[in-house]
Amino acid sequence: MTATVISPTKEVPNMTPDYEVKLLLNPTAVLSSKHELTDTVLSTFNTAPTIAKINVQFLDTCSKDIYTAGWGGGKRYAITGGDIDAALTTGNSDGFDAGDTKYKAQVEWGYEKQTLSISRKKDIAKSRNSGTDLPGTSESRKMLIDEAPDKFDNWYHNKWGTKALAMSRIFGPVVVRRSVGMWNGMELYLEVWPLLNFPGTEIEHIVEASFKTKSRTTASVEQNSLANYLQSRGWLLAQDSLKTQLIMERY
């Protein structure tokens, strides 16, 4: 007689995220008349003299099918009641688990809300574009369609993602100015985002301070510490950042 032992199937663990704390600053308190960070803010965080420019744009259908499906800059999951692990488990059930090393999980930790973002970065060789110039609609569509990950492409049904991209248009672009300083031994990014207002008649400026850490404890402690410090200086804007949503609504 032969005895056969069947071991239970091991569940694949959840992804291990890193954390990005993002807090908004009051633009009227931290920007000069030229819409640049004041010398006081820059010196407070010991920022480097160089300012980087980052050009950002999104592609989606006119009805925003990609964004509505939670694919704004990666697959996004709302975190309810601070339960990060529950969001990671939901992502796991969608196939985003520790076994998939192509994707990176990050918890975006705002003033009150947290969001799990699971993304896959792909670098594409620059074509004829120079500086911070981004490609136009046709070239952008082709680049994204050619590099579309399977999980995105087959999210609802086969080729859902690339079919949406084939009908997409550009939302943006927005040229972001970034200064890099320090906060308690961590790099602190200070970004100014010039966005169209809702009527589309003027530019309003969103100012954000952010830092990254691999530690959930550090994220929690330093988020509270930075928020309190910004509040004490009269610089904190006590609300959550909605930059992607605003771009999708206004462009």
N, C-alpha and C positions, 0 to 999 in steps of 0.2 A: 504494500500500500504506500502511495506517495502523498505526502502532506504538502499542500501548496499554501503559502502565506501571501496574501495580497495586502500590500501596504496601502493605507489611505492616500489619496491624492493630496499633495501639499498645496495649500493656497499660496499663490505668489504674493509676497508682501507689497504693501503700499509703497509708492514712491517716497523718497526722502526730500522734502523741499528745502530751499533756502528762503530767506525772508528779506523783503524790501519794505522798509518803513517809508511812508510818503505823507508829508504834512504840507498843507497849504499855508502860504504867507500872504498877509494883507498887502496887495500891490500899492495901495496909497501910502503905506508905512515904510515899504522897503525899496521902492523904485524912485529914481530921480525923475525930473521933468522930461528927460530923454528916454524914459522907460528902461533904464538900466539900474542894476542893483547899486544901492548907495555905497559910498566908501565905508561907512560905518558897518554895514552888513558884511561887506567883503573882508574887512579887517577883523571883525569879530570871529569869523570862522577861518581866518588865516588862508584865504583862497590864493591859488596860484594866479599869476598875472594873465595867463593865457585863457581866452574864452573860446570854447569849441562851438561850432555851429552844426546842428543836426537837422536834416530835412526829413520830414515825416509825412507819409500819405498812406491812405488805406484804399483798397479796392473792394467794391461791393456792388450788388445790383441796386437799381433805383429804389426797390422795395426793401433793401437792406436784409436780404435773406441770410447772408453769411453772419452778419452781426447778430441778428435775431436768434440764430442757432447757437450763439455763444462762442463764435470763432473770431472775436475781435482781437487781433494780435496774438492768437493762440486760443486754445480751448479754455474757457473760463467757467468756474463754478463758484456760486455764492457760498460764503461760509456763514452759517446761522448760529447765533449765540456763542461765537468764538470756538465752535467745535471744528477745529482744523482737521482732525483725524476722520471725522465723518465725511468731509468733502473729499479727502484723499481716497476714502473707501468708495465713494461714488465714482471718482475718476477710475479707480481700479476696475470697477464693474463695467466701465466703458473701454477697458483694454489698456488704460494708462497705469502700468504697474512697474515695480522695481526691475522687472526683467527687460523692460524696453529702455535701453540706454540712449536711444536717439532723442528722447524727449526729456525736457527739464521742467521740474515743478518748482513754482515759486509762490509764496504767499505774499500778496500785496497788502500791507498793514497800514491802513489809513487812520484818520482821527477817531472814527467810531466803527467803521466797517472793515472787514477783511474779505479778500477774494483769492481763490486759488487759480493760478494761471499755469497751464501746461503748454509749453511751446517747443518748437523745433526750429533751430536757427540754421539757415543755409546761406552761405556766402556765395555771391555770384560775381564773376569777373566783370569789371567795369567795361562798358562799351565806349561809345563816343561821348558819353556824358562826362563832364568835368566838374571838379569842385564838389559842391553839394547838390548839383543838378540831379533831378530824378527823371527817369524815363517817362514818356507820355503814355497814354492809355493803351495803345496797341502793343507797345513793347512791354509794358508792365504786365498786361494780361498774359502775353507769351511766356515771360519769365516765371510767373507764378503757376501757370498751367503746367509748364515743363517740369517744375520742381515740386508739384503738389504731393504731399504725403498721402499714403493710402487711407489713413484714418480720417483725414479731412475729406478726401475725394469721395469716399464711400460712406459718409456719415449717416445719411438717411437712406440712400440707395446708391447703386453703382454709378459712379461718375457724377454724383450730385455736385461735388465741389467744383470740378473743372467746368461743368455746364454753367454753374453760377458765375464763375470767373469769366467765361466767354461772353457774358452779357453785362459785365461789370463796368463801372465808371470810377473815376478817381474822387475820393473825398480828401480834400486838402489841396495842395501841400501846406505844411506849417514849418517854418524855419525856427528851431528852438536854439536859444543861446544857453550854454552850460558853463558854469564856473565850478571848480572843484576845491573844496576846503576840507576841514577836519572837524569831527565831533567825537570826543572821547576815544581817540585813537583810531577811528574809522573814517574813511573818505566820505565826505558829505557833498552831494551833488545839489547845486542850486541852479534851477532851470527857470527860464522865462519863456512862456508859450504865448505868442501873439495870435489870438483867435478872433475871427469875425464875431461881432455881436449877433443876436438873434435876427434883427432886421437886415443884417448884412451891410450896414452903412458905415460902421466904424470898427476899429480894432480894440479889443479889451485884452488885458494881459493876465495870464494865470501864472503865479509864481509858486514853485514847489521845491521843498527841501527833502532829500531822500538819502538813505544809506542802506547798505546791504550787510547781512550777516547770515551765517549758517546755523546760528543758535536761536532756538525759539525763546529761550529765557532772555537772552540779550535783546532780541527784538522787542519783547514785552517791556522790559525794564527801561531800555533806552528810548522807546517810543514815548513812554510817559515822561521821561526826563527831558527829552527834547521839546515835547509839547509844553511842559511847564516853563522851560527856559524861554521859548518863543513867546509864551503868554506874558511872562514877566517883562519882556522887552516891548510888549505891545505889537508884536509882529505876527502873531498867530491868527490865521483865519480858521475859525472853529467849525469846519465842515470838511466833507470828504472830496477827494479829487475825482472829477468826472471828465477828464480830458478827452478820452476816446469817444465817450457819449456826446460831448459837445461838438467834436469834429463831425461826427456822423449826423448830428442834427442841423449843423449850420453850413455845411459845404455841399 
